[in-house]
């Protein structure tokens, strides 16, 4: 089941690719470093992203606890949806013009990685 979800490194690669593909819409910002040395990142999403901090904002977190894999994945899918539909959906376009979304897909990268690489291996083995 864990193969359905991106690793933390894959999610960082995805976010940086989105930033390159949509430079006026998405900015990826490192907001911290974990105990194990992983970057904690925030995606700033808004039309004319350079002025995003001047607009009203919403903060979303995808996952906080280690085994909240779906929250992390949904945050990434949401970012992808916004980027691909920013000029298609008039309500979304207006919202991005008037406000900013701050998205932290994963606040606990160490726990996320541990639960994907260590815990499930043990659980699968015990259950098998």
Phi and psi in radians as a Rosetta constraint file:
Dihedral C 1 N 2 CA 2 C 2 CIRCULARHARMONIC -1.134 0.35
Dihedral N 2 CA 2 C 2 N 3 CIRCULARHARMONIC -0.339 0.35
Dihedral C 2 N 3 CA 3 C 3 CIRCULARHARMONIC -1.233 0.35
Dihedral N 3 CA 3 C 3 N 4 CIRCULARHARMONIC -0.237 0.35
Dihedral C 3 N 4 CA 4 C 4 CIRCULARHARMONIC -1.243 0.35
Dihedral N 4 CA 4 C 4 N 5 CIRCULARHARMONIC -0.398 0.35
Dihedral C 4 N 5 CA 5 C 5 CIRCULARHARMONIC -1.880 0.35
Dihedral N 5 CA 5 C 5 N 6 CIRCULARHARMONIC 2.575 0.35
Dihedral C 5 N 6 CA 6 C 6 CIRCULARHARMONIC -1.188 0.35
Dihedral N 6 CA 6 C 6 N 7 CIRCULARHARMONIC 2.559 0.35
Dihedral C 6 N 7 CA 7 C 7 CIRCULARHARMONIC -1.250 0.35
Dihedral N 7 CA 7 C 7 N 8 CIRCULARHARMONIC 2.925 0.35
Dihedral C 7 N 8 CA 8 C 8 CIRCULARHARMONIC -1.109 0.35
Dihedral N 8 CA 8 C 8 N 9 CIRCULARHARMONIC -0.706 0.35
Dihedral C 8 N 9 CA 9 C 9 CIRCULARHARMONIC -1.109 0.35
Dihedral N 9 CA 9 C 9 N 10 CIRCULARHARMONIC -0.700 0.35
Dihedral C 9 N 10 CA 10 C 10 CIRCULARHARMONIC -1.080 0.35
Dihedral N 10 CA 10 C 10 N 11 CIRCULARHARMONIC -0.653 0.35
Dihedral C 10 N 11 CA 11 C 11 CIRCULARHARMONIC -1.186 0.35
Dihedral N 11 CA 11 C 11 N 12 CIRCULARHARMONIC -0.667 0.35
Dihedral C 11 N 12 CA 12 C 12 CIRCULARHARMONIC -1.109 0.35
Dihedral N 12 CA 12 C 12 N 13 CIRCULARHARMONIC -0.749 0.35
Dihedral C 12 N 13 CA 13 C 13 CIRCULARHARMONIC -1.061 0.35
Dihedral N 13 CA 13 C 13 N 14 CIRCULARHARMONIC -0.731 0.35
Dihedral C 13 N 14 CA 14 C 14 CIRCULARHARMONIC -1.059 0.35
Dihedral N 14 CA 14 C 14 N 15 CIRCULARHARMONIC -0.831 0.35
Dihedral C 14 N 15 CA 15 C 15 CIRCULARHARMONIC -1.091 0.35
Dihedral N 15 CA 15 C 15 N 16 CIRCULARHARMONIC -0.732 0.35
Dihedral C 15 N 16 CA 16 C 16 CIRCULARHARMONIC -1.203 0.35
Dihedral N 16 CA 16 C 16 N 17 CIRCULARHARMONIC -0.591 0.35
Dihedral C 16 N 17 CA 17 C 17 CIRCULARHARMONIC -1.143 0.35
Dihedral N 17 CA 17 C 17 N 18 CIRCULARHARMONIC -0.726 0.35
Dihedral C 17 N 18 CA 18 C 18 CIRCULARHARMONIC -1.115 0.35
Dihedral N 18 CA 18 C 18 N 19 CIRCULARHARMONIC -0.695 0.35
Dihedral C 18 N 19 CA 19 C 19 CIRCULARHARMONIC -1.062 0.35
Dihedral N 19 CA 19 C 19 N 20 CIRCULARHARMONIC -0.719 0.35
Dihedral C 19 N 20 CA 20 C 20 CIRCULARHARMONIC -1.213 0.35
Dihedral N 20 CA 20 C 20 N 21 CIRCULARHARMONIC -0.674 0.35
Dihedral C 20 N 21 CA 21 C 21 CIRCULARHARMONIC -1.292 0.35
Dihedral N 21 CA 21 C 21 N 22 CIRCULARHARMONIC -0.544 0.35
Dihedral C 21 N 22 CA 22 C 22 CIRCULARHARMONIC -2.234 0.35
Dihedral N 22 CA 22 C 22 N 23 CIRCULARHARMONIC 1.125 0.35
Dihedral C 22 N 23 CA 23 C 23 CIRCULARHARMONIC -1.166 0.35
Dihedral N 23 CA 23 C 23 N 24 CIRCULARHARMONIC -0.388 0.35
Dihedral C 23 N 24 CA 24 C 24 CIRCULARHARMONIC -1.535 0.35
Dihedral N 24 CA 24 C 24 N 25 CIRCULARHARMONIC -0.108 0.35
Dihedral C 24 N 25 CA 25 C 25 CIRCULARHARMONIC -1.996 0.35
Dihedral N 25 CA 25 C 25 N 26 CIRCULARHARMONIC -0.639 0.35
Dihedral C 25 N 26 CA 26 C 26 CIRCULARHARMONIC -2.209 0.35
Dihedral N 26 CA 26 C 26 N 27 CIRCULARHARMONIC 2.316 0.35
Dihedral C 26 N 27 CA 27 C 27 CIRCULARHARMONIC -2.236 0.35
Dihedral N 27 CA 27 C 27 N 28 CIRCULARHARMONIC 2.236 0.35
Dihedral C 27 N 28 CA 28 C 28 CIRCULARHARMONIC -1.729 0.35
Dihedral N 28 CA 28 C 28 N 29 CIRCULARHARMONIC 2.217 0.35
Dihedral C 28 N 29 CA 29 C 29 CIRCULARHARMONIC -2.188 0.35
Dihedral N 29 CA 29 C 29 N 30 CIRCULARHARMONIC 2.264 0.35
Dihedral C 29 N 30 CA 30 C 30 CIRCULARHARMONIC -1.328 0.35
Dihedral N 30 CA 30 C 30 N 31 CIRCULARHARMONIC 2.175 0.35
Dihedral C 30 N 31 CA 31 C 31 CIRCULARHARMONIC -1.949 0.35
Dihedral N 31 CA 31 C 31 N 32 CIRCULARHARMONIC -0.047 0.35
Dihedral C 31 N 32 CA 32 C 32 CIRCULARHARMONIC 3.091 0.35
Dihedral N 32 CA 32 C 32 N 33 CIRCULARHARMONIC 3.071 0.35
Dihedral C 32 N 33 CA 33 C 33 CIRCULARHARMONIC -2.317 0.35
Dihedral N 33 CA 33 C 33 N 34 CIRCULARHARMONIC 2.393 0.35
Dihedral C 33 N 34 CA 34 C 34 CIRCULARHARMONIC -1.384 0.35
Dihedral N 34 CA 34 C 34 N 35 CIRCULARHARMONIC 2.979 0.35
Dihedral C 34 N 35 CA 35 C 35 CIRCULARHARMONIC -0.986 0.35
Dihedral N 35 CA 35 C 35 N 36 CIRCULARHARMONIC -0.649 0.35
Dihedral C 35 N 36 CA 36 C 36 CIRCULARHARMONIC -1.549 0.35
Dihedral N 36 CA 36 C 36 N 37 CIRCULARHARMONIC 0.108 0.35
Dihedral C 36 N 37 CA 37 C 37 CIRCULARHARMONIC 1.582 0.35
Dihedral N 37 CA 37 C 37 N 38 CIRCULARHARMONIC 0.210 0.35
Dihedral C 37 N 38 CA 38 C 38 CIRCULARHARMONIC -1.483 0.35
Dihedral N 38 CA 38 C 38 N 39 CIRCULARHARMONIC 2.528 0.35
Dihedral C 38 N 39 CA 39 C 39 CIRCULARHARMONIC -1.295 0.35
Dihedral N 39 CA 39 C 39 N 40 CIRCULARHARMONIC 2.434 0.35
Dihedral C 39 N 40 CA 40 C 40 CIRCULARHARMONIC -1.814 0.35
Dihedral N 40 CA 40 C 40 N 41 CIRCULARHARMONIC 2.173 0.35
Dihedral C 40 N 41 CA 41 C 41 CIRCULARHARMONIC -2.126 0.35
Dihedral N 41 CA 41 C 41 N 42 CIRCULARHARMONIC 2.721 0.35
Dihedral C 41 N 42 CA 42 C 42 CIRCULARHARMONIC -2.148 0.35
Dihedral N 42 CA 42 C 42 N 43 CIRCULARHARMONIC 2.389 0.35
Dihedral C 42 N 43 CA 43 C 43 CIRCULARHARMONIC -1.773 0.35
Dihedral N 43 CA 43 C 43 N 44 CIRCULARHARMONIC 2.089 0.35
Dihedral C 43 N 44 CA 44 C 44 CIRCULARHARMONIC -1.635 0.35
Dihedral N 44 CA 44 C 44 N 45 CIRCULARHARMONIC 2.177 0.35
Dihedral C 44 N 45 CA 45 C 45 CIRCULARHARMONIC -2.241 0.35
Dihedral N 45 CA 45 C 45 N 46 CIRCULARHARMONIC 2.100 0.35
Dihedral C 45 N 46 CA 46 C 46 CIRCULARHARMONIC -3.006 0.35
Dihedral N 46 CA 46 C 46 N 47 CIRCULARHARMONIC 2.619 0.35
Dihedral C 46 N 47 CA 47 C 47 CIRCULARHARMONIC -1.105 0.35
Dihedral N 47 CA 47 C 47 N 48 CIRCULARHARMONIC 2.420 0.35
Dihedral C 47 N 48 CA 48 C 48 CIRCULARHARMONIC 0.963 0.35
Dihedral N 48 CA 48 C 48 N 49 CIRCULARHARMONIC 1.103 0.35
Dihedral C 48 N 49 CA 49 C 49 CIRCULARHARMONIC -1.007 0.35
Dihedral N 49 CA 49 C 49 N 50 CIRCULARHARMONIC -0.400 0.35
Dihedral C 49 N 50 CA 50 C 50 CIRCULARHARMONIC -1.095 0.35
Dihedral N 50 CA 50 C 50 N 51 CIRCULARHARMONIC -0.475 0.35
Dihedral C 50 N 51 CA 51 C 51 CIRCULARHARMONIC -1.803 0.35
Dihedral N 51 CA 51 C 51 N 52 CIRCULARHARMONIC 0.206 0.35
Dihedral C 51 N 52 CA 52 C 52 CIRCULARHARMONIC -1.046 0.35
Dihedral N 52 CA 52 C 52 N 53 CIRCULARHARMONIC -0.612 0.35
Dihedral C 52 N 53 CA 53 C 53 CIRCULARHARMONIC -1.221 0.35
Dihedral N 53 CA 53 C 53 N 54 CIRCULARHARMONIC -0.191 0.35
Dihedral C 53 N 54 CA 54 C 54 CIRCULARHARMONIC -1.536 0.35
Dihedral N 54 CA 54 C 54 N 55 CIRCULARHARMONIC -0.119 0.35
Dihedral C 54 N 55 CA 55 C 55 CIRCULARHARMONIC -1.816 0.35
Dihedral N 55 CA 55 C 55 N 56 CIRCULARHARMONIC 2.766 0.35
Dihedral C 55 N 56 CA 56 C 56 CIRCULARHARMONIC -1.008 0.35
Dihedral N 56 CA 56 C 56 N 57 CIRCULARHARMONIC 2.606 0.35
Dihedral C 56 N 57 CA 57 C 57 CIRCULARHARMONIC -2.370 0.35
Dihedral N 57 CA 57 C 57 N 58 CIRCULARHARMONIC 2.783 0.35
Dihedral C 57 N 58 CA 58 C 58 CIRCULARHARMONIC -2.180 0.35
Dihedral N 58 CA 58 C 58 N 59 CIRCULARHARMONIC 2.401 0.35
Dihedral C 58 N 59 CA 59 C 59 CIRCULARHARMONIC -1.963 0.35
Dihedral N 59 CA 59 C 59 N 60 CIRCULARHARMONIC 2.236 0.35
Dihedral C 59 N 60 CA 60 C 60 CIRCULARHARMONIC -2.164 0.35
Dihedral N 60 CA 60 C 60 N 61 CIRCULARHARMONIC 2.500 0.35
Dihedral C 60 N 61 CA 61 C 61 CIRCULARHARMONIC -2.099 0.35
Dihedral N 61 CA 61 C 61 N 62 CIRCULARHARMONIC 2.390 0.35
Dihedral C 61 N 62 CA 62 C 62 CIRCULARHARMONIC -1.402 0.35
Dihedral N 62 CA 62 C 62 N 63 CIRCULARHARMONIC -0.814 0.35
Dihedral C 62 N 63 CA 63 C 63 CIRCULARHARMONIC -2.641 0.35
Dihedral N 63 CA 63 C 63 N 64 CIRCULARHARMONIC 2.570 0.35
Dihedral C 63 N 64 CA 64 C 64 CIRCULARHARMONIC -2.067 0.35
Dihedral N 64 CA 64 C 64 N 65 CIRCULARHARMONIC -0.811 0.35
Dihedral C 64 N 65 CA 65 C 65 CIRCULARHARMONIC -1.500 0.35
Dihedral N 65 CA 65 C 65 N 66 CIRCULARHARMONIC 2.628 0.35
Dihedral C 65 N 66 CA 66 C 66 CIRCULARHARMONIC -0.938 0.35
Dihedral N 66 CA 66 C 66 N 67 CIRCULARHARMONIC -0.726 0.35
Dihedral C 66 N 67 CA 67 C 67 CIRCULARHARMONIC -1.693 0.35
Dihedral N 67 CA 67 C 67 N 68 CIRCULARHARMONIC 0.299 0.35
Dihedral C 67 N 68 CA 68 C 68 CIRCULARHARMONIC -1.527 0.35
Dihedral N 68 CA 68 C 68 N 69 CIRCULARHARMONIC 1.047 0.35
Dihedral C 68 N 69 CA 69 C 69 CIRCULARHARMONIC -1.120 0.35
Dihedral N 69 CA 69 C 69 N 70 CIRCULARHARMONIC -0.655 0.35
Dihedral C 69 N 70 CA 70 C 70 CIRCULARHARMONIC -1.165 0.35
Dihedral N 70 CA 70 C 70 N 71 CIRCULARHARMONIC -0.612 0.35
Dihedral C 70 N 71 CA 71 C 71 CIRCULARHARMONIC -1.096 0.35
Dihedral N 71 CA 71 C 71 N 72 CIRCULARHARMONIC -0.721 0.35
Dihedral C 71 N 72 CA 72 C 72 CIRCULARHARMONIC -1.092 0.35
Dihedral N 72 CA 72 C 72 N 73 CIRCULARHARMONIC -0.832 0.35
Dihedral C 72 N 73 CA 73 C 73 CIRCULARHARMONIC -1.130 0.35
Dihedral N 73 CA 73 C 73 N 74 CIRCULARHARMONIC -0.751 0.35
Dihedral C 73 N 74 CA 74 C 74 CIRCULARHARMONIC -1.125 0.35
Dihedral N 74 CA 74 C 74 N 75 CIRCULARHARMONIC -0.627 0.35
Dihedral C 74 N 75 CA 75 C 75 CIRCULARHARMONIC -1.064 0.35
Dihedral N 75 CA 75 C 75 N 76 CIRCULARHARMONIC -0.757 0.35
Dihedral C 75 N 76 CA 76 C 76 CIRCULARHARMONIC -1.169 0.35
Dihedral N 76 CA 76 C 76 N 77 CIRCULARHARMONIC -0.718 0.35
Dihedral C 76 N 77 CA 77 C 77 CIRCULARHARMONIC -1.137 0.35
Dihedral N 77 CA 77 C 77 N 78 CIRCULARHARMONIC -0.644 0.35
Dihedral C 77 N 78 CA 78 C 78 CIRCULARHARMONIC -1.105 0.35
Dihedral N 78 CA 78 C 78 N 79 CIRCULARHARMONIC -0.781 0.35
Dihedral C 78 N 79 CA 79 C 79 CIRCULARHARMONIC -1.043 0.35
Dihedral N 79 CA 79 C 79 N 80 CIRCULARHARMONIC -0.779 0.35
Dihedral C 79 N 80 CA 80 C 80 CIRCULARHARMONIC -1.064 0.35
Dihedral N 80 CA 80 C 80 N 81 CIRCULARHARMONIC -0.775 0.35
Dihedral C 80 N 81 CA 81 C 81 CIRCULARHARMONIC -1.080 0.35
Dihedral N 81 CA 81 C 81 N 82 CIRCULARHARMONIC -0.812 0.35
Dihedral C 81 N 82 CA 82 C 82 CIRCULARHARMONIC -1.053 0.35
Dihedral N 82 CA 82 C 82 N 83 CIRCULARHARMONIC -0.819 0.35
Dihedral C 82 N 83 CA 83 C 83 CIRCULARHARMONIC -1.069 0.35
Dihedral N 83 CA 83 C 83 N 84 CIRCULARHARMONIC -0.784 0.35
Dihedral C 83 N 84 CA 84 C 84 CIRCULARHARMONIC -1.324 0.35
Dihedral N 84 CA 84 C 84 N 85 CIRCULARHARMONIC -0.351 0.35
Dihedral C 84 N 85 CA 85 C 85 CIRCULARHARMONIC -1.999 0.35
Dihedral N 85 CA 85 C 85 N 86 CIRCULARHARMONIC 0.150 0.35
Dihedral C 85 N 86 CA 86 C 86 CIRCULARHARMONIC -1.048 0.35
Dihedral N 86 CA 86 C 86 N 87 CIRCULARHARMONIC -0.526 0.35
Dihedral C 86 N 87 CA 87 C 87 CIRCULARHARMONIC -1.887 0.35
Dihedral N 87 CA 87 C 87 N 88 CIRCULARHARMONIC 0.136 0.35
Dihedral C 87 N 88 CA 88 C 88 CIRCULARHARMONIC -1.848 0.35
Dihedral N 88 CA 88 C 88 N 89 CIRCULARHARMONIC -0.730 0.35
Dihedral C 88 N 89 CA 89 C 89 CIRCULARHARMONIC -1.698 0.35
Dihedral N 89 CA 89 C 89 N 90 CIRCULARHARMONIC 1.949 0.35
Dihedral C 89 N 90 CA 90 C 90 CIRCULARHARMONIC -1.028 0.35
Dihedral N 90 CA 90 C 90 N 91 CIRCULARHARMONIC -0.645 0.35
Dihedral C 90 N 91 CA 91 C 91 CIRCULARHARMONIC -1.183 0.35
Dihedral N 91 CA 91 C 91 N 92 CIRCULARHARMONIC -0.722 0.35
Dihedral C 91 N 92 CA 92 C 92 CIRCULARHARMONIC -1.128 0.35
Dihedral N 92 CA 92 C 92 N 93 CIRCULARHARMONIC -0.761 0.35
Dihedral C 92 N 93 CA 93 C 93 CIRCULARHARMONIC -1.043 0.35
Dihedral N 93 CA 93 C 93 N 94 CIRCULARHARMONIC -0.773 0.35
Dihedral C 93 N 94 CA 94 C 94 CIRCULARHARMONIC -1.133 0.35
Dihedral N 94 CA 94 C 94 N 95 CIRCULARHARMONIC -0.742 0.35
Dihedral C 94 N 95 CA 95 C 95 CIRCULARHARMONIC -1.075 0.35
Dihedral N 95 CA 95 C 95 N 96 CIRCULARHARMONIC -0.703 0.35
Dihedral C 95 N 96 CA 96 C 96 CIRCULARHARMONIC -1.251 0.35
Dihedral N 96 CA 96 C 96 N 97 CIRCULARHARMONIC -0.466 0.35
Dihedral C 96 N 97 CA 97 C 97 CIRCULARHARMONIC -1.257 0.35
Dihedral N 97 CA 97 C 97 N 98 CIRCULARHARMONIC -0.668 0.35
Dihedral C 97 N 98 CA 98 C 98 CIRCULARHARMONIC -1.659 0.35
Dihedral N 98 CA 98 C 98 N 99 CIRCULARHARMONIC -0.291 0.35
Dihedral C 98 N 99 CA 99 C 99 CIRCULARHARMONIC -2.530 0.35
Dihedral N 99 CA 99 C 99 N 100 CIRCULARHARMONIC 3.099 0.35
Dihedral C 99 N 100 CA 100 C 100 CIRCULARHARMONIC -2.254 0.35
Dihedral N 100 CA 100 C 100 N 101 CIRCULARHARMONIC 2.489 0.35
Dihedral C 100 N 101 CA 101 C 101 CIRCULARHARMONIC -1.898 0.35
Dihedral N 101 CA 101 C 101 N 102 CIRCULARHARMONIC 2.217 0.35
Dihedral C 101 N 102 CA 102 C 102 CIRCULARHARMONIC -1.878 0.35
Dihedral N 102 CA 102 C 102 N 103 CIRCULARHARMONIC 2.062 0.35
Dihedral C 102 N 103 CA 103 C 103 CIRCULARHARMONIC -2.112 0.35
Dihedral N 103 CA 103 C 103 N 104 CIRCULARHARMONIC 2.113 0.35
Dihedral C 103 N 104 CA 104 C 104 CIRCULARHARMONIC -1.891 0.35
Dihedral N 104 CA 104 C 104 N 105 CIRCULARHARMONIC 1.751 0.35
Dihedral C 104 N 105 CA 105 C 105 CIRCULARHARMONIC -1.085 0.35
Dihedral N 105 CA 105 C 105 N 106 CIRCULARHARMONIC -0.580 0.35
Dihedral C 105 N 106 CA 106 C 106 CIRCULARHARMONIC -2.607 0.35
Dihedral N 106 CA 106 C 106 N 107 CIRCULARHARMONIC 2.015 0.35
Dihedral C 106 N 107 CA 107 C 107 CIRCULARHARMONIC -1.511 0.35
Dihedral N 107 CA 107 C 107 N 108 CIRCULARHARMONIC -0.180 0.35
Dihedral C 107 N 108 CA 108 C 108 CIRCULARHARMONIC -2.298 0.35
Dihedral N 108 CA 108 C 108 N 109 CIRCULARHARMONIC 1.168 0.35
Dihedral C 108 N 109 CA 109 C 109 CIRCULARHARMONIC -1.049 0.35
Dihedral N 109 CA 109 C 109 N 110 CIRCULARHARMONIC -0.628 0.35
Dihedral C 109 N 110 CA 110 C 110 CIRCULARHARMONIC -1.099 0.35
Dihedral N 110 CA 110 C 110 N 111 CIRCULARHARMONIC -0.826 0.35
Dihedral C 110 N 111 CA 111 C 111 CIRCULARHARMONIC -1.150 0.35
Dihedral N 111 CA 111 C 111 N 112 CIRCULARHARMONIC -0.698 0.35
Dihedral C 111 N 112 CA 112 C 112 CIRCULARHARMONIC -1.028 0.35
Dihedral N 112 CA 112 C 112 N 113 CIRCULARHARMONIC -0.876 0.35
Dihedral C 112 N 113 CA 113 C 113 CIRCULARHARMONIC -1.127 0.35
Dihedral N 113 CA 113 C 113 N 114 CIRCULARHARMONIC -0.730 0.35
Dihedral C 113 N 114 CA 114 C 114 CIRCULARHARMONIC -1.060 0.35
Dihedral N 114 CA 114 C 114 N 115 CIRCULARHARMONIC -0.791 0.35
Dihedral C 114 N 115 CA 115 C 115 CIRCULARHARMONIC -1.180 0.35
Dihedral N 115 CA 115 C 115 N 116 CIRCULARHARMONIC -0.493 0.35
Dihedral C 115 N 116 CA 116 C 116 CIRCULARHARMONIC -1.423 0.35
Dihedral N 116 CA 116 C 116 N 117 CIRCULARHARMONIC -0.581 0.35
Dihedral C 116 N 117 CA 117 C 117 CIRCULARHARMONIC -1.784 0.35
Dihedral N 117 CA 117 C 117 N 118 CIRCULARHARMONIC -0.507 0.35
Dihedral C 117 N 118 CA 118 C 118 CIRCULARHARMONIC -1.872 0.35
Dihedral N 118 CA 118 C 118 N 119 CIRCULARHARMONIC -0.978 0.35
Dihedral C 118 N 119 CA 119 C 119 CIRCULARHARMONIC -1.089 0.35
Dihedral N 119 CA 119 C 119 N 120 CIRCULARHARMONIC -0.826 0.35
Dihedral C 119 N 120 CA 120 C 120 CIRCULARHARMONIC -1.208 0.35
Dihedral N 120 CA 120 C 120 N 121 CIRCULARHARMONIC -0.539 0.35
Dihedral C 120 N 121 CA 121 C 121 CIRCULARHARMONIC -1.056 0.35
Dihedral N 121 CA 121 C 121 N 122 CIRCULARHARMONIC -0.800 0.35
Dihedral C 121 N 122 CA 122 C 122 CIRCULARHARMONIC -1.158 0.35
Dihedral N 122 CA 122 C 122 N 123 CIRCULARHARMONIC -0.766 0.35
Dihedral C 122 N 123 CA 123 C 123 CIRCULARHARMONIC -1.110 0.35
Dihedral N 123 CA 123 C 123 N 124 CIRCULARHARMONIC -0.778 0.35
Dihedral C 123 N 124 CA 124 C 124 CIRCULARHARMONIC -1.076 0.35
Dihedral N 124 CA 124 C 124 N 125 CIRCULARHARMONIC -0.736 0.35
Dihedral C 124 N 125 CA 125 C 125 CIRCULARHARMONIC -1.133 0.35
Dihedral N 125 CA 125 C 125 N 126 CIRCULARHARMONIC -0.758 0.35
Dihedral C 125 N 126 CA 126 C 126 CIRCULARHARMONIC -1.151 0.35
Dihedral N 126 CA 126 C 126 N 127 CIRCULARHARMONIC -0.710 0.35
Dihedral C 126 N 127 CA 127 C 127 CIRCULARHARMONIC -1.320 0.35
Dihedral N 127 CA 127 C 127 N 128 CIRCULARHARMONIC -0.416 0.35
